[in-house]
Structure formats: structure tokens, C-alpha cells
Amino acid sequence: MGILSRIADHLPASKRAIRDLRSDVYELYELNRSINARIEQADNGINDNLNFRAEWLKSDNDGVSMRIETMLWQLYRNDNEDLQDAKKRFFASLPKANGGLRAMQLGCAKLLGEFDSLCKDNGLQYWIAFGTLLGAIRHQGFIPWDDDSDLGMMRSEIDRLIDIVSDDERYRISIVYDVWNFCKQVRFMYADINNPCFLDLFIFEESGNADKKTFEKQLELRMKMIAEMKDAPYYSEWKEKEFIPASDPLTTQIEETFAKYRSIEIDQGIIDAQATNGMLWGIENIYILSEYQWACSKQDVFPTQTISFEQIPCQAPNNLRKFTEDVYGDIYRVPKDISTHREHINKENLRALEDQES
């Protein structure tokens, strides 16, 4: 009920209307619990099929939540105001983060501005992605509960960036191998190791057939790669360490596995460095948003457009809808991760950053 309360706090309706609405909401939830109890009793007595009950309850809860949200939006909407405009107004009115989290956000935004300048000076192309792009459109900056910055780059551009940064005393590229997601995390950071601000860089490949079928072939190949990694001699040590930096000798063997499967991708025509029409998710990236097919036309990304993020100009994909609505659906629906978004930075580091800012 926490999200509902947040919306209710913004409603211009009377307190009595809110009380009545909340009473209806609780009645709906009470009914839902009653139905759930009956299903559990019948389910356990007949065939102990708890999985079916759980899936049914989940879909029912989603339906209840949608109905409640729809009622709240209608109360929030001003007279003669379009519903979509009301939703935009609500998200624009959400308070910014505070304390250490806000210090982290502003530090990352500053780094993004410097990264943009570095890319322009060296003819590198990039675009903001995922929650960073969503935040730019919906909040004109960071999503209030977010603490990371996501960027996309073609593999060849990341390789060039690594060479450029190797001669720049201001910045560094951090590469870490994550055993839990069988991925390689690439981050742009300040050279000062005491500064936790970072930009996540996600690798994209050229592909001549960047469609759903091609992505599914890559996904199948990645599953084979993960199975091979689990059987590899290095896996037990990797699992024990969990996250290992590029300086660790063990990463040589991990990289050999990534390279092997990337070569298979090339042999199977999944990726093609000479292709100019399509692009595909890099096989060593973390596979997030599992429902989404990360394959698209290059025209969806290039030429990039300038957009504001925390009042800092940066580059965004050419087709904004492709990378927002196609990925997240209705971006003005109340998010489910307000209270559960994964933290990327230790709270102690955030407090230290806050102290530096003050």
C-alpha cells in the first residue's frame, strides 16, 4: 500500500474521498485474501498444486492493483486535464533523492557530462539507456530511487575508449567479472579510487540480421556458454571470489570462453563487424529484462539526439519509443521497484560521498 499512499498524498480530492477509496481498496484486498484462502484449502486438499495457486494469485493481484491505480489516477487528474498529462505531472512532482544517494546521483551526472565531452573530443558515439534514459524522459534526470547510470556503445567504440582512457590521468575503465550473471561489467570511473561514481557501459555488436530470431539464436548460444563455464576448471574459484577484477589471472580463462563463443557468433552469422544495418546485445553483457529482445536497427539508435539529464546535455537514441515503451511498456505506470530497486553502491560509500559534498 506504500505506493498507493504516495499517489494519494498528491491527490487534490477531499480527505473523505480518499478515506472512502482506501476503504474500497482494503475491501478488495480482504476479498482477495479470502479467495486465496479458499484456493489454498482446495488446492492442498485435491492435488497440492501450490504452483498453480501462486500463479493465479499473482495474476489476480496484478488485476486488483491495476484497478486501484486507475481509480487513483482519475482522482488525481485535474478538471479538463488529459490523463497522460496528469501522470507526467505526478512523476515530475516526485521529490528528488536526498542525502548520500542524491550526492551519488549528482556525482554520476557530473561524470556523465565529462564523459560526453570526452566522447565528442575523440569522435566516440554512445547513448544513454535503460533507467537513465527512462529517468531523462520521465524525471528530467535520475529516477529518485535509482543509483546507477547506463550507457550503450558499440564494441569497437568501447575498445577505442579503453585506449584513450589509458593515457588520461583523470579517468579509468573498471572491468569486473560477475559469476552470478556470467557477465563482464565495464565501467567508466574517475581515476581516484575513493570516488565511487561510475557509468555502466553495455556492449553492442553489429549484426546483419538483427531480429528476434537472431537474438534467440544468440540467447541459445549464451546458455551453452554458461553451461561450459560451470564445467570449467576455473568456475569453483570464480564462484568463491564472486566478482573479480581484470587484473586477476583467472580472468584470462574467462575471457577465452567469451572469445570462443563470440567466434561462434561470427561463424553462425549472428554478428558481423562489417554490417551497417543492425545491432545486437553483446554476449558477455548481463542479460537484463529477459522478456525484451535486444536486437534492433541501427536507425533506431543513430544518429543520436541530444537530451537533458540533470540539466546536463548527453546523447540519447534516435528512436526514444523503441528504448522506453518497447522495453518497459507504459512508462507512466506506477513502478514496482520504488522500494526494491537493487543498490549498486555500499551505503557507507554513499555516506562518505555525502560528507565530501558537504
C-alpha positions as CSV (number, residue, x, y, z in Angstrom):
1,M,0.0,0.0,0.0
2,G,3.0,2.3,0.2
3,I,2.9,3.3,-3.5
4,L,-0.9,4.0,-3.2
5,S,-0.2,6.2,-0.3
6,R,2.4,8.2,-2.3
7,I,-0.2,8.8,-5.0
8,A,-2.9,9.6,-2.5
9,D,-0.6,12.3,-0.9
10,H,-0.7,14.2,-4.2
11,L,-4.4,13.9,-4.8
12,P,-6.5,17.2,-4.8
13,A,-9.6,15.3,-3.7
14,S,-11.1,15.6,-0.2
15,K,-9.9,13.6,2.7
16,R,-13.3,11.9,2.8
17,A,-12.9,10.8,-0.8
18,I,-9.5,9.4,0.0
19,R,-10.8,7.5,3.1
20,D,-13.7,6.1,1.1
21,L,-11.3,5.0,-1.7
22,R,-8.9,3.4,0.8
23,S,-11.8,1.6,2.4
24,D,-12.8,0.2,-1.0
25,V,-9.2,-0.8,-1.6
26,Y,-8.9,-2.7,1.7
27,E,-12.2,-4.4,0.9
28,L,-10.7,-5.6,-2.4
29,Y,-7.6,-6.9,-0.7
30,E,-9.7,-8.6,2.0
31,L,-11.8,-10.3,-0.6
32,N,-8.6,-11.3,-2.4
33,R,-7.2,-12.9,0.8
34,S,-10.5,-14.7,1.3
35,I,-10.4,-16.2,-2.2
36,N,-6.8,-17.1,-1.7
37,A,-7.5,-19.0,1.5
38,R,-10.3,-21.0,-0.3
39,I,-8.0,-21.8,-3.2
40,E,-5.2,-22.9,-0.9
41,Q,-7.6,-25.1,1.1
42,A,-8.9,-26.7,-2.1
43,D,-5.6,-26.9,-3.8
44,N,-3.8,-28.6,-0.9
45,G,-6.7,-31.0,-0.4
46,I,-7.0,-32.0,-4.1
47,N,-3.5,-32.2,-5.6
48,D,-1.2,-30.0,-3.5
49,N,-0.6,-27.9,-6.7
50,L,0.8,-24.8,-5.0
51,N,2.5,-23.5,-8.2
52,F,-0.9,-23.1,-9.8
53,R,-2.2,-21.2,-6.8
54,A,0.8,-18.9,-6.8
55,E,0.5,-18.0,-10.5
56,W,-3.3,-17.5,-10.2
57,L,-2.9,-15.2,-7.2
58,K,-0.2,-13.2,-8.9
59,S,-2.3,-12.5,-11.9
60,D,-5.3,-11.6,-9.7
61,N,-3.2,-9.3,-7.6
62,D,-1.9,-7.6,-10.8
63,G,-5.5,-7.1,-11.8
64,V,-6.6,-5.6,-8.5
65,S,-3.5,-3.3,-8.4
66,M,-4.4,-2.1,-11.9
67,R,-8.0,-1.3,-11.0
68,I,-6.9,0.5,-7.8
69,E,-4.2,2.5,-9.7
70,T,-6.8,3.5,-12.4
71,M,-9.1,4.9,-9.7
72,L,-6.3,6.9,-8.0
73,W,-5.2,8.4,-11.3
74,Q,-8.8,9.5,-12.0
75,L,-8.9,11.2,-8.6
76,Y,-5.5,12.8,-9.2
77,R,-6.4,14.2,-12.6
78,N,-7.5,17.9,-12.7
79,D,-10.6,19.0,-14.4
80,N,-10.1,19.2,-18.2
81,E,-6.7,17.6,-17.8
82,D,-5.6,14.8,-20.1
83,L,-4.9,11.6,-18.1
84,Q,-1.4,11.3,-19.7
85,D,-0.6,14.9,-18.7
86,A,-1.7,14.1,-15.2
87,K,0.6,11.2,-15.0
88,K,3.5,13.3,-16.3
89,R,2.7,15.9,-13.8
90,F,2.7,13.4,-11.0
91,F,6.2,12.0,-11.9
92,A,7.6,15.5,-12.4
93,S,6.4,16.4,-8.9
94,L,8.1,13.4,-7.1
95,P,10.8,14.7,-4.8
96,K,14.4,14.1,-5.7
97,A,16.5,11.7,-3.7
98,N,18.4,13.2,-0.7
99,G,21.4,12.5,1.4
100,G,24.1,10.2,0.2
101,L,22.0,8.8,-2.7
102,R,21.5,12.3,-4.1
103,A,25.2,13.1,-3.7
104,M,25.9,9.9,-5.7
105,Q,23.4,10.8,-8.4
106,L,24.8,14.3,-8.8
107,G,28.4,12.9,-8.9
108,C,27.4,10.4,-11.6
109,A,25.6,13.2,-13.6
110,K,28.8,15.3,-13.4
111,L,30.8,12.3,-14.6
112,L,28.3,11.8,-17.5
113,G,28.8,15.4,-18.6
114,E,32.6,14.9,-18.6
115,F,32.2,11.6,-20.5
116,D,30.0,13.3,-23.1
117,S,32.8,15.9,-23.6
118,L,35.5,13.2,-23.8
119,C,33.4,11.3,-26.4
120,K,32.9,14.5,-28.5
121,D,36.6,15.4,-28.4
122,N,37.5,11.9,-29.6
123,G,34.7,11.2,-32.1
124,L,33.1,8.4,-30.0
125,Q,29.4,7.6,-30.1
126,Y,27.3,6.5,-27.1
127,W,23.7,6.8,-25.9
128,I,22.0,6.7,-22.5
129,A,19.9,3.6,-21.9
130,F,17.6,1.7,-19.5
131,G,16.8,3.6,-16.3
132,T,19.0,6.5,-17.3
133,L,17.0,7.1,-20.5
134,L,13.7,6.5,-18.7
135,G,14.7,9.0,-16.0
136,A,15.7,11.6,-18.5
137,I,12.2,11.4,-20.1
138,R,10.1,10.9,-17.1
139,H,12.0,12.8,-14.4
140,Q,14.4,15.0,-16.4
141,G,17.2,13.3,-14.5
142,F,17.7,10.4,-12.2
143,I,14.7,8.2,-11.2
144,P,14.5,9.2,-7.5
145,W,15.3,5.7,-6.2
146,D,18.0,4.9,-8.8
147,D,21.7,4.9,-8.1
148,D,23.4,3.9,-11.4
149,S,23.9,5.2,-14.9
150,D,23.5,3.1,-18.0
151,L,25.1,3.8,-21.4
152,G,25.3,1.8,-24.6
153,M,28.3,1.7,-27.0
154,M,29.3,-0.4,-30.0
155,R,32.2,-2.8,-29.2
156,S,34.6,-1.0,-31.4
157,E,33.9,2.3,-29.7
158,I,34.5,0.8,-26.2
159,D,37.8,-0.6,-27.4
160,R,38.8,2.9,-28.6
161,L,37.6,4.4,-25.3
162,I,39.8,2.0,-23.3
163,D,42.9,3.1,-25.4
164,I,42.0,6.8,-24.9
165,V,41.5,6.5,-21.1
166,S,44.7,4.5,-20.7
167,D,46.6,7.8,-21.4
168,D,44.2,10.1,-19.4
169,E,45.1,10.6,-15.7
170,R,41.5,11.8,-14.9
171,Y,39.7,8.6,-15.6
172,R,39.9,4.8,-15.7
173,I,38.0,1.8,-17.1
174,S,36.9,-0.7,-14.5
175,I,36.3,-4.3,-15.7
176,V,34.9,-6.8,-13.3
177,Y,33.8,-10.4,-14.0
178,D,30.5,-11.3,-12.2
179,V,30.0,-15.0,-11.6
180,W,26.3,-14.7,-10.7
181,N,25.3,-13.2,-14.0
182,F,28.2,-14.8,-16.1
183,C,29.0,-11.3,-17.4
184,K,31.7,-8.7,-17.7
185,Q,30.9,-5.4,-16.1
186,V,32.6,-2.4,-17.9
187,R,32.5,0.9,-16.1
188,F,33.8,4.4,-16.7
189,M,35.1,5.9,-13.5
190,Y,37.3,8.6,-12.0
191,A,40.9,7.7,-11.6
192,D,40.5,8.5,-7.9
193,I,39.6,5.1,-6.4
194,N,38.0,6.8,-3.4
195,N,35.3,8.3,-5.7
196,P,32.5,5.7,-6.2
197,C,30.8,7.4,-9.1
198,F,30.5,5.3,-12.3
199,L,28.8,4.9,-15.6
200,D,27.9,1.3,-16.7
201,L,28.9,0.7,-20.4
202,F,27.0,-2.0,-22.2
203,I,28.5,-3.6,-25.3
204,F,26.6,-3.7,-28.6
205,E,27.6,-5.6,-31.8
206,E,27.0,-5.0,-35.5
207,S,24.6,-7.6,-37.0
208,G,23.3,-8.0,-40.5
209,N,20.1,-9.8,-39.2
210,A,19.2,-8.0,-36.0
211,D,15.8,-9.5,-35.4
212,K,14.0,-11.7,-32.9
213,K,15.2,-15.0,-34.5
214,T,18.9,-13.8,-34.4
215,F,18.6,-12.7,-30.7
216,E,17.1,-16.1,-29.8
217,K,20.0,-17.8,-31.5
218,Q,22.4,-15.7,-29.5
219,L,20.5,-16.5,-26.3
220,E,20.7,-20.2,-27.0
221,L,24.4,-19.9,-27.6
222,R,24.8,-18.0,-24.4
223,M,23.1,-20.7,-22.4
224,K,25.6,-23.2,-23.9
225,M,28.4,-20.8,-22.9
226,I,27.2,-20.6,-19.3
227,A,27.0,-24.4,-19.1
228,E,30.6,-24.7,-20.3
229,M,31.7,-22.1,-17.8
230,K,30.1,-24.1,-14.9
231,D,32.0,-27.1,-16.0
232,A,35.3,-25.2,-16.5
233,P,38.2,-25.7,-14.0
234,Y,38.2,-22.0,-13.2
235,Y,34.5,-22.0,-12.1
236,S,34.9,-23.0,-8.5
237,E,37.5,-20.3,-7.8
238,W,35.4,-17.7,-9.7
239,K,32.3,-18.6,-7.7
240,E,34.3,-18.3,-4.4
241,K,35.5,-14.9,-5.4
242,E,32.2,-13.8,-7.0
243,F,33.4,-10.6,-8.5
244,I,37.0,-10.5,-9.8
245,P,38.8,-7.5,-11.4
246,A,40.6,-7.7,-14.8
247,S,43.9,-7.8,-13.0
248,D,43.2,-11.3,-11.6
249,P,45.0,-14.0,-13.6
250,L,41.8,-16.1,-13.6
251,T,40.1,-13.6,-16.0
252,T,42.3,-14.8,-18.8
253,Q,40.5,-18.1,-18.9
254,I,37.1,-16.5,-18.6
255,E,37.9,-14.1,-21.5
256,E,39.0,-17.1,-23.6
257,T,35.5,-18.6,-23.1
258,F,33.8,-15.3,-24.1
259,A,36.1,-15.1,-27.1
260,K,35.3,-18.7,-28.1
261,Y,31.6,-18.1,-28.2
262,R,31.9,-14.7,-29.9
263,S,33.8,-16.5,-32.6
264,I,30.9,-19.0,-32.9
265,E,28.6,-16.0,-33.2
266,I,30.6,-14.7,-36.1
267,D,30.8,-18.2,-37.8
268,Q,27.0,-18.5,-37.5
269,G,26.4,-15.0,-38.8
270,I,24.8,-13.8,-35.6
271,I,27.2,-10.8,-35.5
272,D,29.1,-9.2,-38.3
273,A,31.6,-6.4,-37.8
274,Q,31.0,-5.2,-41.4
275,A,27.2,-5.0,-41.1
276,T,25.8,-1.5,-41.2
277,N,22.1,-2.1,-40.8
278,G,21.6,-3.8,-37.4
279,M,22.9,-4.1,-33.9
280,L,22.7,-6.8,-31.2
281,W,23.4,-7.1,-27.4
282,G,26.9,-8.3,-26.6
283,I,27.1,-11.9,-25.4
284,E,29.2,-11.0,-22.3
285,N,26.7,-8.4,-21.1
286,I,24.4,-9.1,-18.2
287,Y,21.1,-10.3,-19.6
288,I,18.6,-8.0,-18.0
289,L,14.9,-7.5,-19.0
290,S,14.6,-11.1,-20.1
291,E,11.3,-10.5,-21.8
292,Y,12.9,-8.0,-24.2
293,Q,14.7,-8.9,-27.4
294,W,17.8,-6.7,-27.6
295,A,18.1,-6.6,-31.4
296,C,17.3,-3.5,-33.4
297,S,18.0,-1.5,-36.5
298,K,20.9,1.0,-36.3
299,Q,18.5,3.6,-37.4
300,D,16.7,3.2,-34.0
301,V,19.9,4.5,-32.4
302,F,21.8,6.6,-34.9
303,P,22.0,9.4,-35.4
304,T,21.8,10.0,-31.7
305,Q,20.0,13.1,-30.4
306,T,20.9,15.5,-27.6
307,I,18.8,15.3,-24.5
308,S,19.0,16.8,-21.0
309,F,19.8,14.7,-17.9
310,E,20.0,16.6,-14.6
311,Q,20.4,19.7,-16.8
312,I,23.5,18.1,-18.5
313,P,23.4,17.6,-22.3
314,C,24.0,14.0,-23.3
315,Q,23.2,11.6,-26.2
316,A,20.1,9.5,-26.5
317,P,18.8,7.0,-29.1
318,N,17.2,8.4,-32.3
319,N,14.0,6.4,-31.6
320,L,13.1,7.1,-27.9
321,R,9.9,5.0,-28.0
322,K,11.9,1.9,-29.1
323,F,14.0,2.0,-26.0
324,T,11.3,3.1,-23.5
325,E,7.8,1.8,-24.3
326,D,9.0,-1.3,-26.1
327,V,11.3,-2.1,-23.2
328,Y,9.1,-1.1,-20.2
329,G,5.6,-0.8,-21.6
330,D,3.7,2.2,-20.1
331,I,6.5,4.3,-18.6
332,Y,3.9,6.3,-16.7
333,R,2.5,3.3,-14.8
334,V,3.5,3.3,-11.1
335,P,6.8,1.4,-11.0
336,K,7.1,-1.8,-9.0
337,D,10.7,-1.2,-8.0
338,I,10.2,2.0,-5.9
339,S,11.1,0.1,-2.7
340,T,13.0,-2.8,-4.2
341,H,15.5,-1.3,-6.6
342,R,18.9,-3.1,-6.3
343,E,21.6,-0.9,-4.7
344,H,24.8,-0.7,-6.6
345,I,26.9,1.2,-4.1
346,N,27.5,0.4,-0.4
347,K,25.7,2.7,2.0
348,E,28.9,3.5,3.7
349,N,30.4,4.8,0.4
350,L,27.3,6.9,-0.1
351,R,27.7,8.5,3.4
352,A,31.3,9.2,2.7
353,L,30.3,10.8,-0.6
354,E,27.7,12.9,1.1
355,D,30.3,14.1,3.6
356,Q,32.6,15.1,0.7
357,E,29.8,17.1,-0.9
358,S,29.0,18.9,2.3
